Amino acid sequence: MKNGEKTKEFGVLVNNRDSGLAELTEILGNNGVNIVTLSMSSDGSSQQHVRLITSDESTCRQLLKQMKYQFVEEEILTVTIEDKPGSLAKLLRKLKRSSIGVKSVYIINKKAGKVEFVVGVDNVEEGRKLLFEKLGLEH
């Protein structure tokens, strides 16, 4: 993924008690779909919330439907900023001041004093304009 690039993030519900994450990753792998990023959380129930970006959006979507997973699909942005205390907070404040809601954010890479995030926002086009045109973040 390139900085500033739009891509799809899949939010999938899997069953925690039935090795749901293992099953999901096995299905994707057996069908040649590589996982680029993955994060998972649980609210204490039997459901785990998995967010993932894959190498093949179309096949991933098809497999999720075929296997009857509950999922949502959203466009997200990749953003690279300086890796120093307060950098993310500053970025998130600017999004908030522009009335752009953040739905997800997580680190996907750290290197050479920079940190790369996946950022899911409620308005991808406005988020892109703010981050890369008005703020001049790297593409």
C-alpha positions in Angstrom: 0.0 0.0 0.0 1.2 3.5 -0.8 0.8 6.5 1.5 -2.5 8.3 0.7 -3.8 5.3 -1.2 -7.4 4.3 -0.8 -8.1 0.6 -0.2 -10.8 -1.6 1.3 -10.8 -2.7 4.9 -13.0 -5.6 5.8 -14.6 -5.7 9.3 -15.6 -9.3 10.0 -17.3 -10.9 13.0 -15.9 -14.3 13.9 -16.8 -16.7 16.7 -14.2 -16.6 19.5 -15.1 -20.0 20.9 -14.9 -21.9 17.6 -11.4 -20.8 16.5 -13.0 -18.3 14.2 -9.9 -16.3 13.4 -8.0 -19.5 12.6 -10.8 -20.6 10.3 -11.0 -17.2 8.6 -7.3 -16.9 7.9 -7.2 -20.5 6.7 -10.0 -20.0 4.2 -8.2 -16.9 2.9 -4.8 -18.5 2.7 -6.2 -21.7 1.0 -7.6 -19.4 -1.7 -4.4 -17.5 -2.3 -5.5 -14.3 -0.5 -2.7 -12.8 1.4 -3.4 -10.7 4.6 -1.7 -7.3 4.4 -2.9 -6.0 7.8 -5.0 -7.5 10.5 -6.3 -6.3 13.9 -8.6 -8.0 16.2 -10.6 -7.1 19.4 -13.2 -8.7 21.5 -15.9 -7.2 23.7 -15.9 -10.1 26.0 -18.7 -12.0 24.2 -18.2 -14.9 21.9 -17.7 -12.5 19.0 -14.3 -11.1 17.9 -14.1 -8.1 15.6 -11.5 -8.5 12.9 -10.3 -5.7 10.6 -8.2 -6.8 7.7 -6.8 -5.6 4.4 -6.0 -8.2 1.9 -4.1 -8.6 -1.4 -7.3 -9.4 -3.3 -10.4 -7.5 -2.3 -12.6 -9.2 -4.8 -11.8 -12.8 -3.8 -11.9 -11.8 -0.1 -15.4 -10.4 -0.6 -16.5 -13.5 -2.5 -15.2 -15.9 0.2 -16.8 -13.9 3.0 -20.1 -14.0 1.3 -19.8 -17.7 0.4 -18.9 -18.7 4.0 -21.7 -16.5 5.3 -19.6 -14.2 7.5 -21.1 -11.0 8.8 -18.9 -8.3 7.5 -18.7 -4.7 6.4 -16.4 -3.2 3.8 -15.0 0.3 4.0 -12.6 2.5 2.2 -9.6 3.6 4.2 -6.5 5.7 3.8 -2.9 5.1 4.6 -1.1 8.0 6.3 2.6 8.5 7.2 3.6 10.9 9.9 6.6 11.6 12.1 7.1 9.0 14.8 7.2 11.2 17.9 4.9 11.8 20.9 1.8 13.7 20.1 1.9 13.4 16.2 -1.1 11.1 16.0 -3.1 13.3 18.5 -2.3 16.4 16.4 -3.5 14.6 13.2 -6.7 13.4 14.9 -7.5 16.9 16.2 -7.2 18.3 12.7 -9.7 15.7 11.4 -12.1 16.4 14.3 -11.9 20.2 13.6 -12.8 19.5 10.0 -15.8 17.4 11.2 -14.3 14.2 9.8 -15.1 11.3 12.0 -12.5 8.6 12.6 -13.8 5.0 12.6 -10.6 3.1 12.8 -6.9 3.7 13.1 -3.9 1.4 13.6 -0.2 1.2 12.9 1.0 -0.9 10.0 4.6 0.2 9.7 7.4 2.0 11.6 10.7 2.9 9.9 13.3 5.7 9.8 11.5 8.1 12.2 8.1 7.7 10.5 5.0 5.7 11.4 2.4 4.6 8.9 -1.2 4.3 9.9 -4.4 2.9 8.4 -7.1 5.5 9.0 -10.8 4.8 8.4 -12.9 8.0 8.3 -16.5 8.7 7.7 -15.8 10.8 4.5 -12.8 9.4 2.6 -12.7 12.1 0.0 -12.8 15.0 2.5 -10.2 13.1 4.6 -7.9 12.7 1.6 -8.3 16.4 0.7 -7.5 17.5 4.3 -4.6 15.2 4.9 -2.8 15.4 1.5 -3.9 18.7 0.0 -4.4 21.1 2.9 -1.9 19.5 5.4 0.5 18.5 2.7 1.3 15.0 4.1 3.4 12.8 2.0 1.8 10.7 -0.8 
